[in-house]
Amino acid sequence: MKLWSGTLSPFSAKIRIYLGERNIPCDLEEVPWNRQTLWGPKPAAFLEANPRGEVPTLSDGDLAVFDSTLIWEYLEEVHSGKPLLPEASRDRAMVRAWEDEADRLMKEHLTVLIREGFLGGGDLNALAASNAAFADFYDRLDGQLNGRTWLGESYSIADIATFVCLLFAQTLGAEIGNRAGLAAWYARVAARDVVQQEVADILQHAAAA
Ligand SMILES: N[C@@H](CCC(=O)N[C@@H](CS)C(=O)NCC(=O)O)C(=O)O
C-alpha cells in the first residue's frame, strides 16, 4: 500500500497517525508543498490515482481511496486488530460526529488561517471570523471532555482528527487558552509515541516552509 501524503497537510497527518497507531505498514509518497505554488507540482501518477489531486490518497494495488475519512474507514475494514472506531452504535455515532466536525473546521477555517495569516493574505475580518469559529469549537470540546479521558469512550479516530486540527490551528495562532479539560486532553494525545513523532516532523517542516 502507498499513501500519497503531504507533511503539512492536516488531512494527511490524520491518516499517518492512524496508520502508526494501528501499526499498518504503508509507504509514504510526499506530494510537495511550497509558499509559491502551494500543492504541486503534482506527480502524474498521483493525479492518475486521484483526479481531484488531493492528499491524502491511498493506493492499494489498483484501488485508489480518497478522501481521508474513506481511507481510514477502508483500513478499519481490511485490517484486523484494535479498531479506532468503537463498536457500540451510540459511541460510534459520537466519534464519527467529532471527526466530521474536525474535518469541517479544517476545511472551512484552518484554510483561512493559512491563507490570510501564514501566507500573508491579510484579510483581518476573515481571520477574526475563523478565530471565533475555533473558540466556539474549543468551548464545545472542553464541554465534551468534562470528566472524560477521550472524546468517545476510548481513544479513537475522533481524538486523532481533532488533535491534528488543533495542532495546526494553535500553530497558526488560535490558542486553546485556559480551557483546562481541553488542555489536559490535548497533552494526553500529544504524549502518545506515534503522535510525538508526527508533531516533531510537522513542526520541523513548518519552520522550513
Ligand atoms: N476532504 C478531503 C480534503 C483533502 C484536502 O483538502 N487536501 C488538501 C491538502 S490538506 C489538498 O490536497 N489540496 C490540494 C490542492 O489544493 O490543490 C479529505 O478529507 O481528505
The ligand as an SDF file (V2000), in Angstrom:
LIG
                    3D

 20 19  0  0  0  0  0  0  0  0999 V2000
  -11.9990   16.0490    2.1670 N   0  0  0  0  0  0  0  0  0  0  0  0
  -10.6200   15.7620    1.8480 C   0  0  0  0  0  0  0  0  0  0  0  0
   -9.8180   17.0510    1.9140 C   0  0  0  0  0  0  0  0  0  0  0  0
   -8.3910   16.8540    1.4650 C   0  0  0  0  0  0  0  0  0  0  0  0
   -7.7100   18.1870    1.1900 C   0  0  0  0  0  0  0  0  0  0  0  0
   -8.3300   19.2470    1.1990 O   0  0  0  0  0  0  0  0  0  0  0  0
   -6.3850   18.1060    0.9410 N   0  0  0  0  0  0  0  0  0  0  0  0
   -5.6230   19.2790    0.6230 C   0  0  0  0  0  0  0  0  0  0  0  0
   -4.3630   19.3720    1.4730 C   0  0  0  0  0  0  0  0  0  0  0  0
   -4.7390   19.4360    3.2070 S   0  0  0  0  0  0  0  0  0  0  0  0
   -5.1460   19.1600   -0.8160 C   0  0  0  0  0  0  0  0  0  0  0  0
   -4.6940   18.1170   -1.2280 O   0  0  0  0  0  0  0  0  0  0  0  0
   -5.2490   20.2160   -1.6050 N   0  0  0  0  0  0  0  0  0  0  0  0
   -4.7840   20.1670   -2.9630 C   0  0  0  0  0  0  0  0  0  0  0  0
   -4.9350   21.4460   -3.6800 C   0  0  0  0  0  0  0  0  0  0  0  0
   -5.4320   22.4010   -3.0630 O   0  0  0  0  0  0  0  0  0  0  0  0
   -4.5390   21.5050   -4.8280 O   0  0  0  0  0  0  0  0  0  0  0  0
  -10.0740   14.7160    2.8410 C   0  0  0  0  0  0  0  0  0  0  0  0
  -10.6680   14.5300    3.9310 O   0  0  0  0  0  0  0  0  0  0  0  0
   -9.1080   14.0250    2.5110 O   0  0  0  0  0  0  0  0  0  0  0  0
  1  2  1  0
  2  3  1  0
  2 18  1  0
  3  4  1  0
  4  5  1  0
  5  6  2  0
  5  7  1  0
  7  8  1  0
  8  9  1  0
  8 11  1  0
  9 10  1  0
 11 12  2  0
 11 13  1  0
 13 14  1  0
 14 15  1  0
 15 16  2  0
 15 17  1  0
 18 19  2  0
 18 20  1  0
M  END
$$$$
